[in-house]
């Protein structure tokens, strides 16, 4: 499994609805945090090693109602 972080900008007033829908409908989503600044949500997802990150973001996250923009962060190594 590989972790992927996606920052999500939502339509005004829709962040909680986007977060609820993502948690309920996307099994790869592990955690969602509300954030301050340019983006409204930070989504942590675990993808299978052979799963395409671009397709996941494009097909699963960007199509959620209320999503305006995304910024994907791909990780290399986790430090404990």
N, C-alpha and C positions, 0 to 999 in steps of 0.2 A: 504494500500500500504506500502511496505517496501523498503527502499533505500538500494542499493547495490553498492559498489564501486569496480571497476575492473581496476587494472593496467595492461597495455598491452605493451609487447615488440614486436616490429615490425621488419620485414626484413629491411635491410638498404635501406633508401630512400623511404619507403612505408608508413610512418606514416600518411601523409596527405590523401593518398588513403584509408587507413584503416578507418580513422576518417570520411571521406566523406561517405563511404559505410555504416558504422555503423549508422550514422545519418539518411541516406536515407532509410535503409531497416529494422531497428530494432525499433519498435514503443516504447518499454520500455525505450530506451535511452533518457535521459533528457539533459545531458550536456557532453561534451568531452573537456578535456584540454590537451594541449601538455605539457610535463614535462621534466625536466632535470634529469640526473641520470641513474639508472639502467633500468628504464622503459620509454617508449616514450609517452604514453597516459594514462590519468586517465579518465575512463568512469563512469558516474553516471547514474544509471538506477533505475526505480521504478517498482517493481514486485508486482503482486497481492499477498496477504497474503498466499494463498494456492499454489502459483507457486514455484516449486523447483528451488532453486538457482543453484545447480549443473548442472541440465539439461539446464538452461538458459545459463550459461557460456559455457558449453560443446557444446551445439547444435547451439547457436546463435553467440557467440563471437569467440570461438576458431576456428571455421570453416571459418571465414572471410579470404579471400586471403590476405596474407602479415602478418598474426599474427604468431609470433614465440612462445610466452609464455604469460601466464597470472598469476596474483596474485590477489585473491579475498579478499576483506575486507567486513565483515558483521558488520552492526551497531546494537547497542542496544537501545540507547536513543539519541534524538536530544535535544540540549540545545539552548535556544534563548538568 
